[in-house]
Amino acid sequence: MATAPERRGGAADDFGVLVGWTHTPFNQGIQLKVQSTTGSQRSPRPVDARNYLMTRNQALILAKYLLDVTGQTLPEAPREGRIKRLLRRLTGG
């Protein structure tokens, strides 16, 4: 579970600000590329990138955690139209 960064000598170790990410599916899971930076607005730092390989289950658990902590929910699927529903009933599918 995510926790606050540990403090050593008054400074946070390996702490940054998320500035972007990309993902690429692969056969057993997902490759997640996370981009972050450290520092303040007065002294801009270069953007660091780190790649993570996750199983689909790990990605699902991370997504659920992020939805829960932000209070968000997934949007509901659009309702099926009347004609499509009628055709499905008539064709048995």
Secondary structure by P-SEA (a helix, b strand, c coil): cccccccccccccbbbbbccbbbbbcccbbbbbbbbccccccccccbbbbbbbbcaaaaaaaaaaaaaaacccccccccccaaaaaaaaaacc
